Amino acid sequence: MNAGRLRCQTATWLLALVTATVQTSCAQPRISSARGATTRLPTGFPATCASGEIEVMLLGTYHFAGSTTDAVQQQAEDVLTPGRQTELEDLAGRLARWSPDQIAVEWPYDFVDSTTARYQRYVASGTTQSRNEVVQIGFRLAKRLGHPTVYPIDYRMPIGNDSIEALFARRPQFKQHMDSLQASTQAGADSSGVWRRGSTIVEHLRAVNTDAALHGGNSLAMFGSLLSAGEGNNYGGPEILARWYERNIKMVHNLTRVLQPSTRRVLVVVGSGHVPPLRNLLDEAPQFCPVSPLPYLR
């Protein structure tokens, strides 16, 4: 197997672990009777936004069509069934109450023209056979609100590198740690799938966007496994972290590109693994204010 293929497999595997670990963290959510547990915002979201800041709601989601990665398999329920469609209408109604001026989605920024064309076909036909969360959440809500389009902001890029492969070859304990994390993550993803089949979409998204779930994905899957993965001049793990944040920084940059002059609120529909870094970046950017969707999912 050549180095390029190894890097590609490692990148796909690590990205899958980020998203799947968020799912693992909410596989069996704990329900607290304390009032604060149901009203507290996740860490890093300001209680209020300052005047003049553009509010950006980060809706972390899972892949409605399931996962195609070999690293972590996630089975999904069919969201085209009448029951799931009713749940998605409920979700759209909740998000519509926030009244976003624009909706941004995790499709490549380069697809802006094809995204608009696809959205216009969706509006004209009134139906779709796509199970993708961008269509089922983003397109649905945009149509309800009368928006002219939705805006793709993703920046796809490889995050694997030769250094991490060399480290795995020389230091088997690092590879063993990652294999162990993969196994536990797969078990968590399986548990999450079982729980999801017995819950509504709103219930699952509520769990995915809690502090515990978001922290579990960012802390365990990324920093917990990669920050210490290196030796000597080998910074394979930190380089992956840097590239992961580079991707999210470019997503925020793309958000600035698509902003319309009158926009005061933007809903961003992304995989839940993106929420912690995007939240951090938006909180640091003086023109933005990150907003949690939890108040609208309760």
C-alpha positions as CSV (number, residue, x, y, z in Angstrom):
1,M,0.0,0.0,0.0
2,N,1.5,3.4,-1.0
3,A,1.9,6.3,1.4
4,G,-0.7,8.4,-0.3
5,R,-3.4,5.7,0.3
6,L,-2.2,5.3,3.9
7,R,-2.6,9.1,4.5
8,C,-6.1,9.0,2.9
9,Q,-7.2,6.1,5.1
10,T,-5.8,7.7,8.2
11,A,-7.5,11.0,7.5
12,T,-10.9,9.3,6.8
13,W,-10.5,7.2,9.9
14,L,-9.7,10.1,12.2
15,L,-12.5,12.3,10.9
16,A,-14.9,9.4,11.4
17,L,-13.7,9.0,15.0
18,V,-14.4,12.7,15.7
19,T,-18.0,12.5,14.6
20,A,-18.7,9.1,16.0
21,T,-17.2,9.9,19.4
22,V,-19.8,12.7,19.7
23,Q,-22.4,10.1,19.0
24,T,-20.8,7.8,21.6
25,S,-21.0,10.6,24.2
26,C,-24.7,10.8,23.8
27,A,-25.5,7.2,23.2
28,Q,-27.2,6.9,26.6
29,P,-27.9,10.4,27.7
30,R,-28.4,11.1,31.4
31,I,-31.5,13.0,32.3
32,S,-31.1,15.3,35.3
33,S,-34.0,16.6,37.4
34,A,-32.0,19.8,38.2
35,R,-33.4,22.8,36.5
36,G,-29.9,24.0,35.5
37,A,-29.3,20.8,33.6
38,T,-32.1,21.7,31.2
39,T,-31.4,25.4,30.8
40,R,-27.6,25.6,30.9
41,L,-25.9,26.4,27.6
42,P,-22.9,24.3,26.5
43,T,-19.5,25.6,27.4
44,G,-18.2,28.4,25.1
45,F,-21.6,29.8,24.0
46,P,-22.1,33.3,25.3
47,A,-25.2,33.9,27.3
48,T,-26.0,36.9,25.2
49,C,-24.7,38.5,22.0
50,A,-23.5,42.1,21.7
51,S,-25.2,44.6,19.6
52,G,-23.8,44.5,16.1
53,E,-22.6,40.9,16.3
54,I,-23.9,38.4,13.7
55,E,-25.5,35.5,15.5
56,V,-24.4,32.1,14.2
57,M,-26.4,29.1,15.4
58,L,-24.4,25.9,15.2
59,L,-26.7,22.9,14.7
60,G,-24.5,19.8,15.1
61,T,-26.1,16.8,13.4
62,Y,-25.3,13.2,12.4
63,H,-25.2,11.7,8.9
64,F,-28.8,10.8,8.1
65,A,-27.8,8.4,5.3
66,G,-25.4,6.6,7.6
67,S,-21.6,6.3,7.4
68,T,-19.6,4.9,4.4
69,T,-16.3,4.9,6.2
70,D,-14.6,1.5,7.0
71,A,-13.4,2.9,10.3
72,V,-16.7,3.4,12.1
73,Q,-19.9,2.1,10.6
74,Q,-23.1,3.9,11.6
75,Q,-26.4,2.5,10.6
76,A,-29.1,5.1,10.0
77,E,-32.9,5.0,10.1
78,D,-34.7,5.9,6.9
79,V,-35.6,9.6,7.3
80,L,-38.0,9.3,4.3
81,T,-40.6,7.4,6.3
82,P,-43.8,9.3,7.2
83,G,-42.9,9.3,10.9
84,R,-39.4,10.7,10.4
85,Q,-40.7,13.3,7.9
86,T,-43.1,14.5,10.6
87,E,-40.3,14.7,13.1
88,L,-38.3,16.8,10.5
89,E,-41.2,19.1,10.1
90,D,-41.3,19.6,13.9
91,L,-37.5,20.3,13.8
92,A,-38.0,22.9,11.0
93,G,-40.8,24.6,12.9
94,R,-38.6,24.9,16.0
95,L,-35.6,26.3,14.0
96,A,-37.9,28.7,12.1
97,R,-38.8,30.4,15.4
98,W,-35.2,31.6,15.5
99,S,-35.7,33.2,12.1
100,P,-32.3,32.9,10.5
101,D,-31.6,35.2,7.6
102,Q,-29.4,32.7,5.9
103,I,-28.7,28.9,6.1
104,A,-25.1,27.6,5.6
105,V,-24.4,23.9,5.1
106,E,-21.5,21.4,5.2
107,W,-21.1,21.1,1.4
108,P,-18.0,22.4,-0.4
109,Y,-17.9,26.1,-1.0
110,D,-17.0,25.3,-4.7
111,F,-20.5,23.8,-5.1
112,V,-22.3,27.0,-4.6
113,D,-23.9,27.0,-8.1
114,S,-24.9,23.4,-8.1
115,T,-26.2,23.8,-4.5
116,T,-28.5,26.7,-5.6
117,A,-29.7,24.7,-8.7
118,R,-30.4,21.7,-6.5
119,Y,-32.3,23.8,-4.0
120,Q,-34.3,25.4,-6.7
121,R,-35.4,22.0,-8.0
122,Y,-36.3,21.0,-4.5
123,V,-38.5,24.1,-4.0
124,A,-40.1,23.6,-7.4
125,S,-40.9,19.9,-6.9
126,G,-41.8,20.0,-3.2
127,T,-40.4,16.5,-2.7
128,T,-37.0,14.8,-2.6
129,Q,-35.6,11.3,-2.4
130,S,-32.4,12.5,-0.8
131,R,-31.7,11.4,2.8
132,N,-28.9,13.9,3.2
133,E,-29.2,16.1,6.3
134,V,-28.3,19.2,4.2
135,V,-31.5,18.6,2.2
136,Q,-33.7,17.3,4.9
137,I,-32.8,20.1,7.4
138,G,-31.2,22.9,5.4
139,F,-33.3,22.9,2.3
140,R,-36.5,22.2,4.2
141,L,-36.0,25.1,6.5
142,A,-34.9,27.5,3.8
143,K,-38.0,26.7,1.8
144,R,-40.2,27.3,4.8
145,L,-38.6,30.7,5.4
146,G,-38.8,31.6,1.7
147,H,-35.0,31.9,1.3
148,P,-33.6,32.1,-2.3
149,T,-30.8,29.5,-1.7
150,V,-28.7,27.8,0.9
151,Y,-24.9,28.5,1.2
152,P,-22.2,25.8,1.2
153,I,-19.2,26.7,3.3
154,D,-17.1,23.6,3.7
155,Y,-13.5,23.3,2.7
156,R,-12.5,19.7,2.0
157,M,-8.8,18.9,2.7
158,P,-6.7,15.9,3.7
159,I,-5.5,15.9,7.3
160,G,-3.4,12.7,7.3
161,N,0.4,13.0,7.0
162,D,3.5,10.8,6.6
163,S,4.7,11.6,10.1
164,I,1.7,9.9,11.8
165,E,2.2,6.8,9.6
166,A,5.9,6.7,10.5
167,L,5.1,7.1,14.2
168,F,2.6,4.2,14.1
169,A,5.3,2.1,12.5
170,R,8.0,2.9,15.0
171,R,5.9,3.2,18.1
172,P,3.2,0.4,18.1
173,Q,1.7,1.7,21.4
174,F,0.3,4.8,19.6
175,K,-1.3,2.6,16.9
176,Q,-2.7,0.3,19.7
177,H,-4.2,3.3,21.4
178,M,-5.9,4.5,18.3
179,D,-7.1,0.9,17.6
180,S,-8.6,0.8,21.1
181,L,-10.3,4.2,20.6
182,Q,-11.7,3.0,17.3
183,A,-13.1,-0.2,19.0
184,S,-14.7,1.8,21.8
185,T,-16.0,4.4,19.4
186,Q,-17.6,1.7,17.2
187,A,-19.3,0.2,20.3
188,G,-20.6,3.6,21.2
189,A,-21.8,4.2,17.7
190,D,-23.7,0.9,17.8
191,S,-25.3,1.9,21.1
192,S,-26.2,5.3,19.8
193,G,-27.8,3.7,16.7
194,V,-30.0,1.5,18.9
195,W,-31.0,4.5,21.1
196,R,-31.6,6.7,18.0
197,R,-34.0,4.1,16.5
198,G,-36.2,4.5,19.6
199,S,-36.0,8.3,19.8
200,T,-37.1,11.2,17.7
201,I,-34.7,13.2,15.5
202,V,-35.2,16.3,17.8
203,E,-34.4,14.1,20.9
204,H,-31.2,12.9,19.2
205,L,-30.1,16.3,18.1
206,R,-30.7,17.6,21.6
207,A,-28.4,15.0,23.0
208,V,-25.7,15.5,20.3
209,N,-25.6,19.2,21.0
210,T,-25.2,19.0,24.8
211,D,-22.0,20.0,26.5
212,A,-21.1,16.4,27.4
213,A,-21.4,15.1,23.8
214,L,-19.5,18.1,22.3
215,H,-16.7,17.9,24.8
216,G,-16.4,14.1,24.4
217,G,-15.9,14.4,20.7
218,N,-13.4,17.2,20.7
219,S,-11.5,16.2,23.9
220,L,-11.4,12.4,23.6
221,A,-11.3,11.8,19.9
222,M,-9.1,14.7,18.9
223,F,-6.9,16.1,21.7
224,G,-7.0,13.0,23.9
225,S,-5.6,10.8,21.2
226,L,-3.5,13.1,19.0
227,L,-1.9,15.8,21.1
228,S,0.7,13.5,22.5
229,A,1.2,11.5,19.2
230,G,4.8,12.5,18.3
231,E,8.4,12.1,19.2
232,G,11.6,14.0,18.4
233,N,11.0,16.1,15.3
234,N,7.8,14.0,14.5
235,Y,4.7,16.0,15.2
236,G,2.3,13.7,13.4
237,G,-0.6,14.0,15.9
238,P,-0.3,17.8,16.4
239,E,-0.1,18.3,12.6
240,I,-3.5,16.5,12.2
241,L,-5.0,18.7,14.9
242,A,-3.6,21.8,13.1
243,R,-5.1,20.7,9.8
244,W,-8.4,19.9,11.4
245,Y,-8.5,23.5,12.7
246,E,-7.3,24.8,9.4
247,R,-10.3,23.3,7.7
248,N,-12.7,24.8,10.3
249,I,-10.9,28.2,10.0
250,K,-11.5,28.1,6.2
251,M,-15.2,27.2,6.8
252,V,-15.5,30.4,8.9
253,H,-13.8,32.3,6.2
254,N,-16.2,30.9,3.6
255,L,-19.0,32.0,5.9
256,T,-17.7,35.6,5.7
257,R,-17.8,35.2,1.9
258,V,-21.4,34.3,1.6
259,L,-22.8,36.7,4.2
260,Q,-25.4,39.1,2.7
261,P,-25.3,42.8,3.8
262,S,-28.5,42.6,5.8
263,T,-27.9,39.3,7.5
264,R,-28.0,39.3,11.3
265,R,-28.6,35.6,11.9
266,V,-27.1,32.5,10.2
267,L,-28.0,28.9,10.9
268,V,-25.0,26.5,10.2
269,V,-25.9,22.8,9.7
270,V,-22.8,20.8,10.2
271,G,-21.5,17.4,11.5
272,S,-21.4,17.6,15.3
273,G,-17.6,17.2,15.3
274,H,-17.3,20.6,13.8
275,V,-19.2,22.4,16.5
276,P,-16.5,22.8,19.1
277,P,-13.8,24.3,16.8
278,L,-16.3,26.5,15.0
279,R,-17.7,27.7,18.3
280,N,-14.2,28.7,19.4
281,L,-13.4,30.5,16.2
282,L,-16.7,32.3,16.0
283,D,-16.4,33.4,19.6
284,E,-12.9,34.9,18.9
285,A,-14.1,36.7,15.7
286,P,-15.4,40.1,16.7
287,Q,-18.1,40.2,14.0
288,F,-19.7,36.9,15.1
289,C,-21.4,35.4,18.2
290,P,-21.9,31.6,18.3
291,V,-25.4,30.5,19.4
292,S,-26.4,27.0,20.7
293,P,-29.6,25.4,19.3
294,L,-30.5,23.7,22.6
295,P,-33.2,26.2,23.6
296,Y,-35.0,25.4,20.4
297,L,-34.6,21.6,20.8
298,R,-36.2,21.3,24.3
